[in-house]
Amino acid sequence: MGFGSYSYDAHESLTRGRAALPRQQLFRQDRCHPLMEPHGVRWRESRDSAGHPASLGIVFALDVTGSMGHIPELLARQRLPAFMKALLEAGVADPQVLFMAVGDAHSDRAPLQVGQFESSERQMDQWLTWLFLEGGGGAAGAESYELAMYFAAAHTDLDCWRKREHRGYFFMTGDERPHGYVSRKQVADLIGDTLEQDVPVRHVVDALQRAYEPFFLIPDLARRRQCERDWRELLGDRVICLEDATDTVDVAAGLVALCEGALPDLDALARHLQRGGLTRERLGAVVRALTPFAATLGRDGTPQPRLEDEPLPEHDAPSGLQRLVAPPER
């Protein structure tokens, strides 16, 4: 998949035209769309083509439980065109986006929904608005994020990785912890795979990282206390704490641009976002959210320490100090 061309103007017109629609008219599914059922899916593929010779697979795994369903709505009404525009203008030529929906396998009817990698605005929008925003969620402070990571690791195939050993991107939004392991029974019921035993979530993260740069996006600072520690144990600096969910697409696009080297540092990203019309308030919030991870790349805009590469002095005169090699005699 991933064929078709992208038009920002058409995408912007599509989203702007339904800004006032009630959610029920925008997301009409009352169950998992049949084409988004993960059961029996062998592969979701991001492929190169004549029109997209340098495809880059990008997954948005969106938490659609009761506290998080506003982010898919935000993307569909306003912000997905801005994400694509930011990527394209930053020099990421052929992004292909796949949407997943994540709920809780212990309590929801549709805890995992899976679209296709797409390049055109209409196909992307179709999968996004086919999501069933169930609005449920787990009761124990954990939801089934591990199933989305398992699916991406085991059932997606990216040409960027297969042909160029270039990782794609996996963005997951959420405000809860993952369950500690991928349940053998849930995988059999929901996806159809036969596992010999339950799989620890850390092993799933390791498998995911072979082909993806994974990030977990917490939508606001108030909710980080619910889950940040657990996610940091799994993903370290790749847990990004936002100040407001409206920053999701700018933060995600900024992460891709910085990791790809399409923009050299946070200063360049800030100028890029400012030219795109981001307000001063939101620009500051995006930069603050990205600064810790940008620092790990050496792209936070601060001067890097100069490492001296000179030989250590030799044959210096005695300093007058003597090292004690044995306790002094009493």
Salt bridges, closest charged atoms under 4 A:
GLU12 OE2 - ARG16 NH1 3.54
ASP30 OD1 - ARG31 NE 3.25
GLU45 OE2 - ARG47 NH2 2.84
ASP48 OD2 - LYS163 NZ 3.61
ASP48 OD2 - ARG164 NH1 2.70
GLU73 OE1 - ARG23 NE 2.81
GLU73 OE2 - ARG77 NH2 3.08
ASP94 OD1 - HIS52 ND1 3.23
ASP104 OD1 - HIS179 NE2 2.84
ASP125 OD1 - ARG18 NH2 2.27
GLU134 OE2 - ARG109 NE 3.83
ASP157 OD2 - ARG47 NH2 2.88
ASP157 OD2 - ARG162 NH2 2.72
ASP159 OD1 - ARG47 NH1 2.82
ASP159 OD2 - LYS163 NZ 3.57
ASP175 OD2 - ARG223 NH1 2.90
ASP189 OD2 - LYS185 NZ 2.73
ASP193 OD2 - HIS155 NE2 2.63
GLU213 OE1 - ARG238 NH2 2.78
ASP220 OD2 - ARG223 NH2 3.01
GLU228 OE1 - ARG224 NE 2.67
GLU228 OE2 - ARG232 NE 2.81
GLU243 OE2 - ARG288 NE 2.69
ASP247 OD1 - ARG282 NE 2.59
ASP250 OD2 - ARG79 NH2 2.52
GLU260 OE2 - HIS166 NE2 2.80
GLU281 OE2 - ARG282 NH1 3.94
